[in-house]
Amino acid sequence: MTDGSAQPPGDGSRRRDRRARPDSPPADAAGDPSAVLHAHLRAARSEFENQVARTRADFEEANERLKERTGRDLILAILIGLAIGAVLIASLIIWKPVFLILAGAAAILGVFEFTRALQVAGRRVDLVPQLFGAAALLLSAWFFGDWLHWVVLWAVVTVVVVWRLLGQMVARDGRRYADVWDDVVTGVLVQLYVPFLASLCVVLLRQDRGEWWVLAFIIIAAAADTGAYATGLTLGKHPMAPRISPKKTWEGFAGAVLAALVAGVLLAALMLHLPWGTGLLIGAVILATATVGDLGESMIKRDLGIKDMSSWLPGHGGVLDRLDSILPSAGAALALYYLLTPLVTQ
């Protein structure tokens, strides 16, 4: 026995089917090809948006894990690094003076960062002579040549020392002799570490085909850094220098060795027109100087009690944090140029 509310057979199942499939076209549009197409397009767009949302969530989660492990925004660091690399390559290939401007700006910013960090740590380092000294060293390396460049270096060091001593005499604050001496030595260190080493890169740039040598040693240093980072991140277990830089591992160093040697061989043969065997020497030397520079700056930052020299380059830290492996490699690259240029094959 049935009542008046009974429904035709199959009607409830059709409603349940429509509820289970909200993206299916309505029954009244089933015979309309345009409506069916629009319904499928909406369903495809909805699926695409959901997929994008899931991919973005997975990406952000992976990036957060990397940030927790490395302390840096890896994706942002890669993007900034690629942008800097593109500008660097363009300046070297298109017109050398553009690279001089970039190198000068980087050196001056590095001096500014280093000086400010030392001042915060209690050292009395005078910013004005440091900045003028950096500009003088870079310009002399470009315009005056090798020997006069050394004369300018001694003049700049003398100005830095005299300026600090005169400043101390004017202050008359009873500062201990040992502290004053440390201030003087620190001021000289700033000039030798940042602008002088950067000026050696400019001296190399002035040489015949020097732009290719500059590009080559920077690529090798960057390859070593990338190899160390990637290998250390994935395989690193044994700390290399835990008291200086706890995150550097021997596995990462092995990755740096492989990357530097491969890059050295390829660049020697394809860019520098040298026998491929010399690429092993170039790669090994640049690897050594880049590693020493990296560990050296880490030691300085640990002594100052800071993580980065500044936060001007998101994902990288400061300008000097990006120059730590490049600066000492510039002098090594210049020496290799003088040594290996006679072996160049046309």
C-alpha positions in Angstrom: 0.0 0.0 0.0 1.4 3.4 -1.0 0.6 7.0 -0.1 0.5 10.1 -2.3 4.1 11.0 -1.6 5.5 8.0 -3.4 8.0 8.9 -6.1 8.5 7.4 -9.5 11.0 4.6 -9.5 14.6 5.7 -10.1 13.9 9.4 -9.4 15.7 9.3 -6.0 18.7 7.5 -7.5 19.0 10.2 -10.2 19.0 13.0 -7.5 21.6 11.1 -5.5 23.7 10.7 -8.6 23.5 14.5 -9.3 24.5 15.2 -5.7 27.5 12.9 -6.0 28.6 14.6 -9.3 28.1 18.3 -8.9 30.1 19.1 -12.0 27.9 17.1 -14.3 25.6 19.1 -16.6 22.0 19.6 -15.5 19.4 17.4 -17.0 17.7 20.2 -18.9 21.0 21.0 -20.6 21.9 17.5 -21.5 20.7 18.0 -25.0 22.4 21.4 -25.4 26.0 20.9 -26.7 27.0 24.5 -25.6 25.8 24.0 -22.1 27.6 20.6 -21.9 30.8 22.2 -23.1 30.6 25.0 -20.6 30.0 22.5 -17.8 33.1 20.5 -18.7 35.2 23.7 -19.0 34.1 24.7 -15.5 34.9 21.2 -14.2 38.4 21.3 -15.9 39.1 24.8 -14.5 38.1 23.7 -11.0 40.4 20.7 -11.3 43.2 22.9 -12.6 42.8 25.4 -9.7 42.8 22.6 -7.2 45.9 21.1 -8.7 47.7 24.5 -8.6 46.7 25.0 -5.0 48.0 21.6 -4.0 51.2 22.2 -5.9 51.7 25.6 -4.3 51.0 24.1 -0.8 53.6 21.3 -1.4 56.1 23.8 -2.8 55.7 26.1 0.3 56.0 23.2 2.6 59.2 22.0 0.9 60.6 25.6 1.0 59.8 25.9 4.7 61.7 22.7 5.4 64.7 24.0 3.5 64.6 27.3 5.3 64.5 25.4 8.7 67.5 23.3 7.6 69.6 26.0 5.9 68.3 29.2 7.6 67.7 30.8 4.1 65.0 31.2 1.6 66.5 28.9 -1.1 64.1 29.7 -3.9 64.5 33.5 -3.4 68.3 33.0 -3.2 68.3 31.1 -6.5 66.3 33.8 -8.3 68.5 36.6 -7.0 71.7 34.6 -7.8 70.5 34.1 -11.4 69.7 37.8 -11.8 73.1 38.8 -10.5 74.8 36.2 -12.8 72.9 37.4 -15.8 74.0 41.0 -15.2 77.6 39.9 -14.5 77.9 37.9 -17.7 76.3 40.7 -19.8 78.7 43.3 -18.4 81.8 41.2 -19.1 80.8 40.2 -22.6 79.2 43.5 -23.8 81.5 46.2 -22.3 84.2 45.9 -19.7 83.7 49.3 -18.0 80.2 48.2 -17.0 81.8 45.4 -14.9 84.2 48.0 -13.4 81.1 49.9 -12.2 79.5 46.7 -10.8 82.8 45.7 -9.1 83.2 49.1 -7.6 79.7 49.2 -6.2 80.0 45.7 -4.8 83.4 46.5 -3.1 82.1 49.8 -1.6 79.0 48.1 -0.3 81.1 45.3 1.1 83.4 47.8 2.8 80.4 49.6 4.2 78.9 46.4 5.6 82.2 45.2 7.1 82.9 48.6 8.7 79.4 48.8 10.2 79.7 45.3 11.6 83.0 46.1 13.2 81.7 49.3 14.7 78.8 47.5 16.2 81.2 45.0 17.7 83.1 47.9 19.4 85.9 48.4 16.9 86.7 52.0 15.9 87.0 51.8 12.1 86.6 55.1 10.2 84.1 54.8 7.4 85.1 57.8 5.3 88.8 56.8 4.6 87.6 53.2 4.0 85.2 54.2 1.3 87.5 56.7 -0.4 90.3 54.1 -0.2 88.2 51.5 -1.9 87.3 53.8 -4.7 91.0 54.8 -5.1 92.2 51.2 -5.3 89.7 50.2 -7.9 90.2 53.2 -10.1 94.0 52.9 -9.9 93.8 49.2 -10.9 91.8 50.2 -14.0 93.6 53.4 -15.1 97.2 53.2 -13.8 98.3 49.7 -14.3 100.1 47.2 -12.1 103.0 48.9 -10.4 101.3 52.3 -9.7 98.4 50.3 -8.3 100.7 49.1 -5.5 101.8 52.7 -4.8 98.1 53.6 -4.3 97.7 50.6 -2.0 100.4 51.8 0.3 99.1 55.4 0.2 95.6 54.2 1.1 96.9 52.1 4.0 98.9 55.1 5.3 95.8 57.3 5.2 93.7 54.8 7.0 96.3 54.4 9.8 97.0 58.1 10.2 93.3 58.9 10.2 92.6 56.5 13.0 95.6 57.7 15.1 94.5 61.4 14.7 91.0 60.4 15.6 92.2 58.8 18.7 94.3 61.8 19.6 91.3 64.1 19.2 89.1 61.8 21.3 91.4 61.6 24.3 89.1 59.0 26.0 91.9 57.0 27.6 91.5 54.1 25.3 94.2 51.5 25.9 97.2 51.2 23.6 96.3 47.6 22.8 92.8 48.6 21.8 94.1 51.4 19.6 96.5 49.1 17.9 93.7 46.6 17.3 91.7 49.3 15.7 94.5 50.3 13.4 95.2 46.7 12.3 91.4 46.1 11.8 91.2 49.2 9.6 94.1 48.0 7.4 92.5 44.5 7.2 89.3 46.0 5.8 91.3 47.6 2.9 93.3 44.5 2.2 90.4 42.1 2.4 87.8 43.8 0.3 88.9 46.6 -2.0 92.5 45.4 -2.6 91.4 41.9 -3.5 88.5 43.3 -5.7 91.1 45.5 -7.4 93.1 42.4 -8.4 90.0 41.3 -10.3 90.0 44.6 -12.1 93.8 44.2 -12.9 92.9 40.8 -14.4 90.0 42.4 -16.4 92.5 44.8 -18.0 94.6 42.0 -19.5 94.1 40.6 -23.0 91.1 38.4 -22.9 90.9 39.2 -19.2 87.2 39.3 -19.2 87.0 35.6 -20.0 89.4 34.8 -17.2 87.3 36.8 -14.8 84.2 35.1 -15.9 85.9 31.7 -15.7 87.1 32.0 -12.1 83.8 33.4 -10.9 82.0 30.5 -12.6 84.3 28.0 -10.9 83.9 29.6 -7.5 80.1 29.6 -8.0 80.1 26.0 -9.2 82.1 24.9 -6.1 79.7 26.8 -3.8 76.7 25.2 -5.6 78.2 21.7 -5.5 79.0 22.0 -1.8 75.6 23.3 -1.0 73.7 20.7 -3.0 75.8 17.7 -1.8 75.9 18.9 1.8 72.2 19.5 1.9 71.4 16.0 0.6 74.3 13.9 1.9 76.1 16.0 4.5 76.7 14.1 7.8 80.3 14.8 8.9 81.1 18.4 9.9 84.1 19.9 8.2 84.9 22.8 10.6 82.2 22.7 13.3 83.7 25.5 15.4 83.9 27.9 12.4 80.9 26.9 10.2 78.8 24.0 11.7 76.8 23.5 8.5 79.8 22.8 6.2 80.4 19.1 5.8 83.1 16.9 4.2 80.4 15.5 1.9 79.7 19.0 0.7 83.4 19.6 0.2 83.5 16.5 -2.0 80.7 17.9 -4.1 82.6 21.2 -4.4 85.8 19.4 -5.5 83.9 17.5 -8.3 82.0 20.6 -9.4 85.2 22.8 -9.5 87.3 20.3 -11.3 84.7 19.6 -14.0 84.0 23.4 -14.5 87.8 24.1 -14.6 88.4 21.5 -17.4 85.4 22.6 -19.4 86.2 26.3 -19.1 89.9 25.8 -19.9 89.2 23.9 -23.1 86.1 25.9 -24.3 86.6 29.4 -23.0 90.3 30.0 -22.2 91.8 28.0 -25.1 94.1 26.1 -22.7 95.0 22.4 -22.6 92.3 20.6 -20.7 94.8 19.4 -18.2 95.4 22.9 -17.0 91.7 23.1 -16.1 92.4 20.7 -13.3 95.0 23.1 -11.9 92.7 26.1 -12.3 89.8 24.3 -10.7 91.9 23.0 -7.8 93.4 26.5 -7.1 90.2 28.4 -7.3 88.5 25.7 -5.1 91.2 26.1 -2.4 91.0 29.9 -2.4 87.2 29.9 -2.5 87.1 27.5 0.5 89.6 29.5 2.5 87.6 32.7 1.7 84.3 31.1 2.8 85.7 29.7 6.0 87.6 32.9 6.7 84.5 35.1 6.5 82.6 32.6 8.6 85.4 32.9 11.2 85.1 36.7 11.1 81.3 36.6 11.5 81.5 34.2 14.4 84.1 36.4 16.1 81.7 39.4 15.6 78.7 37.3 16.8 76.6 37.8 13.6 75.0 35.4 11.1 75.3 37.7 8.0 77.1 40.9 7.2 73.7 42.5 6.4 70.3 41.6 4.9 70.5 43.6 1.7 70.3 40.4 -0.5 67.3 38.3 0.6 68.3 34.6 0.8 72.0 35.5 0.6 72.6 37.9 3.5 74.9 40.8 2.6 77.0 41.7 -0.4 80.2 40.6 1.4 78.5 37.2 2.1 78.4 36.7 -1.7 82.0 37.9 -2.2 83.6 35.8 0.4 84.8 33.0 -2.0 85.3 35.4 -5.0 87.6 37.9 -3.4 90.6 35.6 -2.5 90.1 33.8 -5.8 90.7 37.0 -7.8 94.4 37.1 -6.8 94.8 33.4 -7.5 93.2 33.8 -11.0 95.5 36.7 -11.8 98.6 34.6 -10.9 97.2 31.7 -13.0 96.7 34.1 -15.9 100.4 35.1 -15.8 101.5 31.5 -15.4 99.3 29.8 -18.1 98.9 32.5 -20.8 101.9 31.2 -22.7 100.1 27.9 -23.1 97.1 29.4 -24.9 96.3 27.6 -28.1 94.7 29.5 -31.0 
